């Protein structure tokens, strides 16, 4: 949903909540920013869509017909709009707290912390669960926020995609059905319009920005689709070994994970580390800065170079 539309819907809800008597469509048109003051037909279409969307998300827009007035009036009765008192059992509150902890460092962290704050303001205890294990969901793939919103709004997406073992980037146009995590990696499942079939895309292989051409509600998700099964049936890539040169006395974590460590040129050691995804390896190596240099294989080396160039822009 665009920011302009979000603001218009929010203003419409505030207007209909604040009024003491039902407002006609023309009065709403004059009071709510975002409606076309000149084009009657465009306003009617937009207003009808806005009412439908508000009702779909559970906001009760009521219609009142006055026999003394030609046009109906609209309002939101506050008692129907307000949520009842929230009561959660201790175990239910604990689950919510645990979910917020999982998302704490992910791209949905703001939404998770906001939900906790609202629950606590309502008197519900939803403290984080104390555990020796620290749970985290990593959604730092740059494409995740745009894809998550596109799935929510059912918008078609377009992005550049780099297939496994290939340096060429092809543009894909996809109807996104869902975003799924498996074994620490995130995948987009949807209908590839270019190939005319359902496909699975790994988020770490998406190159550049994700665009959302067209309007929301542009497609329907099949009722019988099983997103997790589609991702689960994807063949796991073969494990490979990267040769990395590291400065002596640095990169202790990399050395610990390496299959082999041996002396290299003066001031350097050479380590062999197993990997399956060149982009994830590149993210790790780039975070080590000048203390690590990928020597082989070429696609992993190129992936690191792309990361470092992107950080300089």
Secondary structure by P-SEA (a helix, b strand, c coil): ccaaaaaaaaaaaaaaaaccccccaaaaaacccccccccaaaaaaaaaaaaaaaaaacccbbbbbbccccbbbbbbccccccccbbbbcaaaaaaaaaaaaaaccccaaaaaaaaaaaaaaaccccccccccbbbbbbccccaaaaaaaaaaabbbbbbbbbcccccbbbbbbbccccccccccbbbbbcccccccccccccccccccbbbbccccccccccccccaaaaaaaccccccbbbbbbbccccaaaaaaaccccccccccbbbbbbbbccaaaaaaaaaaaccccccccaaaaaaaaaaaaaaaac
